[in-house]
Amino acid sequence: MPPVGRTLKPQEKDALNSSLIIFVVGGPGSGKETQCKNMAAKYGFCHVGLGQLLRQEARQHTQRGRQIRDVMLQGLLVPTVGRAPSAVIVLDCSMETMVQRVLRRGQLEHREDDSEPAIHRRLDTHYTSCEPVLNFYQHKKLLRSILAEDSPESVFIKCCSVIESLQ
């Protein structure tokens, strides 16, 4: 994780941890997992990566695991629930960038859901499903859009700025 700004004091981390819930939204390959891990490390957040949890469940030989696996292999979004956020960070980058990143990740991590046809279906689903959600959070003035085309380090600096503006 790149160093950004000053290190937070323990009481500052405690204050952030107790009151903030930050949703990080973006298409497949936009950098959600990378940025969430960096934010968790810097600020002491608990990072719950929904995709990782779903992939783990999909590997189980249960009816629910098979259902989740089928939905993911079709490139669809698995429904989720949760508490209202303090802010919603949108990692915004082009479709071309996301496809290239996911194809590279699929080769490195051997993820079944990172095939090119599944990526395009996931992107279509992402854009269709996320628009009303993003409009909802925009209306609530919780949406913070970050251009995620740059290096992970540059994107992280922008994420830190958003988090620190919430204090």
Secondary structure as the mmCIF struct_conf table of DSSP 4:
data_model
#
loop_
_struct_conf.conf_type_id
_struct_conf.id
_struct_conf.beg_label_comp_id
_struct_conf.beg_label_asym_id
_struct_conf.beg_label_seq_id
_struct_conf.end_label_comp_id
_struct_conf.end_label_asym_id
_struct_conf.end_label_seq_id
BEND BEND1 GLY A 5 GLY A 5
HELX_LH_PP_P HELX_LH_PP_P1 ARG A 6 LYS A 9
HELX_RH_AL_P HELX_RH_AL_P1 PRO A 10 SER A 19
STRN STRN1 ILE A 22 GLY A 26
TURN_TY1_P TURN_TY1_P1 PRO A 28 GLY A 29
BEND BEND2 SER A 30 GLY A 31
HELX_RH_AL_P HELX_RH_AL_P2 LYS A 32 TYR A 43
HELX_LH_PP_P HELX_LH_PP_P2 PHE A 45 HIS A 47
HELX_RH_AL_P HELX_RH_AL_P3 LEU A 50 ALA A 58
TURN_TY1_P TURN_TY1_P2 ARG A 59 ARG A 59
BEND BEND3 GLN A 60 THR A 62
HELX_RH_AL_P HELX_RH_AL_P4 GLN A 63 LEU A 73
TURN_TY1_P TURN_TY1_P3 GLN A 74 GLY A 75
HELX_LH_PP_P HELX_LH_PP_P3 LEU A 76 PRO A 79
HELX_LH_PP_P HELX_LH_PP_P4 ARG A 83 PRO A 85
BEND BEND4 SER A 86 SER A 86
STRN STRN2 ALA A 87 ASP A 92
HELX_RH_AL_P HELX_RH_AL_P5 MET A 95 GLU A 109
HELX_RH_3T_P HELX_RH_3T_P1 GLU A 112 ASP A 114
BEND BEND5 SER A 115 SER A 115
HELX_RH_AL_P HELX_RH_AL_P6 GLU A 116 HIS A 139
TURN_TY1_P TURN_TY1_P4 LYS A 140 LYS A 141
STRN STRN3 LEU A 143 LEU A 147
BEND BEND6 GLU A 149 ASP A 150
HELX_RH_AL_P HELX_RH_AL_P7 PRO A 152 SER A 165
TURN_TY1_P TURN_TY1_P5 LEU A 166 LEU A 166
#
